[in-house]
Amino acid sequence: MKNVLLGLIIALFFLGCAKDDHVAVEPKAVVGNSLESLNLNDQFGKPHSLTADTKKVIFAFSKDMGHMSNAYFEKQVPEYLNEHDAVFVADVSGAPSLIRSMFIMPGLKDFKHMVLVIEDKNVAASYRIDENSDKLMILDLDNYIIKNISYASTEDELAKTF
């Protein structure tokens, strides 16, 4: 009986790991689209919306790009993002909820800059462009409207976008 239960648990584990998480959603990171409806919580759980003055939205969809971005922003003055009318968004939706709540979110609270957090895979999928998900995606805005999309993968490239 134990072997049957163990076999079932292992089979369910592998079936769960094999699940295709690709979700068909309407892309939002498209030149000409509005980001007025983008509402996310920061690392402390406080809800935020973009303002008409927001000029840049920087998305990190991978752990490496999140670390690189946070390292760059930590070297700047605490008001750096605000002074540049920019917001930083980290996608943590791919991490298991236990890892997210025990390690990622507490770690984000240590930063002096605001980090908006995507915790929902469907929300992340609507902004992520898969072929560039290993880079930072920088959206230039004018009154909420996306005017340009660029990518960065180093601190120097990120600095040049400001």
Secondary structure, 3 states (H helix, E strand, C coil): CHHHHHHHHHHHHHHHHHCCCCCCCCCCCCCCCECCCCEEEECCCCEEECCCCCCEEEEECCHHHHHHHHHHHHCCCCCHHHHCCEEEEEECCCCCHHHHHHHHHHHHCCCCCCCEEECCHHHHHHHCCHHHCCCEEEEEEECCEEEEEEEECCHHHHHHCC
